[in-house]
Amino acid sequence: MNATIKKFENSVQLNEQFVAEIIEKLVSGIKNDGRASLLVSGGNTPKPLFTALTSTDLDWSKVDIALVDDRWVPLTDSASNETMVKEFLLKGNVANANFVGMKTTHTEAFDAVEEVTRNLANIKTPFDVVILGMGEDGHTASIFPCCEQLDDGLTTLKPILATQPTTAPHQRMTFSKSALLNSKQLYLHLVGANKEQVLNAVAAETDVRKAPISAF
């Protein structure tokens, strides 16, 4: 894997270039395969990016959108990544995209893995664009260094697994490392000095179990 770090003066500049790159990759996917796929992360960082994407000129009806991971909470809960994506991304032109969420009616995330796997099975692969985030503990998606499912998340060939972090609330549902790396382009989207410090630290980390993002 070849990694390139691009640093911007501010998030406005970052998002301008990022939107252009995302659209370029999705257009290419549609041209070559008839459809394209975009996997996105939750949190506050991508909200301005999502807002910028809503006005882009693209045939979004030919794009599959899914989440990299989600907290296992009701859609009425503000912690739901799906609810955030619906509020900030699935608007304007992007409302025509085929969005597939992770949350089911199961109370326990671990009981829902098979159903979530089936629901997401038709998302076009390899994914054209995957956008990851990173926690200050070095986790990405919902593959946490503190969870019992860490090794499984990093090694399983199954696309989906449930996790239970001990340093963060809620059970989670997440794509595995192998599934996320089945992508044409993977981005790590970070904003702020604190995240830059974490990135510099994990770049030197040789044990991926201590900082799962370093496996990507």
Residue, then its C-alpha position, 0 to 999 in steps of 0.5 A: m500500500n502506498a500512503t500519501i499525506k496531504k495537509f491543508e491550511n484549513s478544512v475549507q481547502l481540504n473539503e474543496q479538493f476532497v469533494a473533487e477527488i471523491i466525485e472523480k472516483l465515483v464518476s470513474g466507477i460508474k463509467n467502468d462498472g455501471r455503478a459506484s460505491l462510497l463508504v463513509s464514517g460518522g462523527n463531526t469531522p465529515k459533516p462539512l464534507f457531506t454538506a458540500l457533496t449534496s450539491t455536486d453534479l453526479d448521477w447519485s442514483k448509480v451510487d451505493i452508500a454505506l457506513v464504515d461502522d455504526r453504534w448499535v443505538p436507535l435511529t432516534d439517538s444522536a449517537s447514530n451515524e446513520t441518523m447523522v448521514k441522513e441529516f447531512l449527506l442524503k440530501g439534495n442530489v445525494a438523496n437519490a443514492n442507494f443508502v444501506g444502513m447497518k441498524t436492525t431491530h435486534t437488541e444486541a449487535f452480535d445477534a444481527v451480524e448475519e442480517v447486516t451482512r446480507n443487507l450489505a452484500n449487494i453494495k458494489t465491490p471493490f468499493d470505489v471510495v472508503i473514508l475512514g476516521m481515527g480516534e485519539d486511541g488509534h482506532t478506526a471504524s469500530i476496531f478498537p485496541c481495547c475490545e475483545q474483537l480486536d484480533d477478529g476485526l484485523t484478521t477475519l475474512k468475513p466482511i462484518l462483525a460486532t464489537q464492544p469497546t471498553t473505553a467507549p459506549h455502545q456496542r458497534m457494527t463494523f466492516s472488517k479490515s479485509a473488507l475495507l481494504n477491498s477498495k480502489q481508494l481509501y482515505l483517512h480524513l482528519v482535522g485538527a492538531n490533536k489528530e495530527q499528533v495522533l497520526n504522527a504517533v501511530a505512523a511509528e507504531t509497529d504493533v497494529r493491535k495498539a493502534p488499529i489504524s496503522a494496519f491501514 
